[in-house]
Amino acid sequence: MRGSSILFGRSLIRLIERAPTHTPSSPNLHRPAHPQAQDERLVPAPLPIRARRTPIAAGSQTPLPLAPRIKRLALGAALALALTFPATFAQAMHEQSRRQEPSRWIITLYLGGAHTTSSRLYISQPSLKTELNFDGVHFEGRSFDPPLYYGIRGGYFPERLQFLGFEAEFLHMKVYADPQQQVRVAGLHRGARLQRELALSEIVQRYSISHGANLLLLNVVARAPLGRSSNAHRSPVMLAARFGLGPTIPHTESTIEGHEQEQYEWGRLAWQWAVGGEVHLWRGLYALGEYKFTRTRQRGAIFAGHAEALLRSHHGVFGLSYHF
């Protein structure tokens, strides 16, 4: 280090020697009596350069080459910081994840309610030459009448990607069509053209999925912990968004012109998206609130044919989850 300082000093002195030491027009210029005296002043001492100072006459325009060097040193320091910052940041995030690691397994139970928007009910009975469309049929959820609306799901979050997880979810939602409502019907009824407004009960005395449309969904979920609680491994608030897709097992009940039929059967695909949050209660227990939207077009067997309806539903759910 000392040798480097001496070399730096000698280089600086050579630069100073090459530069002009005075301006001839200056009235206060001090001229040495002998040139040798000036040369002696410029001879570097064997000690570090700090021990020897070179006087500069007033009015001298000697350029000191320190500013460019300082700029280069600053640029080098900035470059070193830029190169080391990502690794430092990653290390800090790793340390934080060790201090507050979200749980990897979660199980959730919830209740709630669903509102299914009005839709078209289509009935086809080929052997009876009946094919009818009932427009604007209103559906009820009756979520708190037995059997209750409910759901259950379990999720897993991989260790290396804990903000993203995978879930299996079962959702028991219900649909009832009010037979007393007035609807617009069009199509063929027993081979005759029918197009008018009537009470649904004139042809359909009952159409419901009272034991659940029973959605079986596989979800992808993204979650974000907010804040830090006294428990280093529990976040006080968790936000989540999910998308799911899967089959259904509806229980369709129908009475068409006095002919009753009901059964469980494999239904069509359903999908959902949902957003919600959880609040920490105790240990691994959280309170849950969530909004869902589901969509499925169900086709169920009826007497001598089938009935079909598009079910678009808005859900509000609440419940408990446990983080292992």
Beta strands, then each sheet from edge to edge (+ up, - down):
strand 1: 105-116
strand 2: 119-125
strand 3: 130-137
strand 4: 139-140
strand 5: 150-156
strand 6: 164-172
strand 7: 175-177
strand 8: 182-189
strand 9: 192-199
strand 10: 204-209
strand 11: 215-226
strand 12: 237-246
strand 13: 251-256
strand 14: 259-264
strand 15: 270-282
strand 16: 285-302
strand 17: 305-323
sheet 1: 9+ 8- 3+ 2- 17+ 1- 5+ 6- 11+ 12- 15+ 16-
sheet 2: 4+ 7- 10+ 13- 14+
end
